[in-house]
């Protein structure tokens, strides 16, 4: 399963946090549950907005996330929801 869906209007997410978290935070967990049931991997598109931009070198998957706004926080929530399911996945 490839999840390319997202609430990507970064500035608009600030005024629509419930919608942003439903699409970016909750839905990826549902996709992960279904992928796990089917025994297939989930590919989920992440974003650099899960980081605060303060690092002077390129970010890696091992860096600690620190989102500044609703969009980044909602995308991080989606990553955590996927991880919590425990199925095979790739961000």
Secondary structure, 3 states (H helix, E strand, C coil): CEECCCCCCHHHHCCCHHHHHHHHHHHHHHHHHHHHHHCCCEEECCCHHHCCCCCCCCCCCCCCCCCCCHHHHHHHHHHHHHHHHCCCEEC
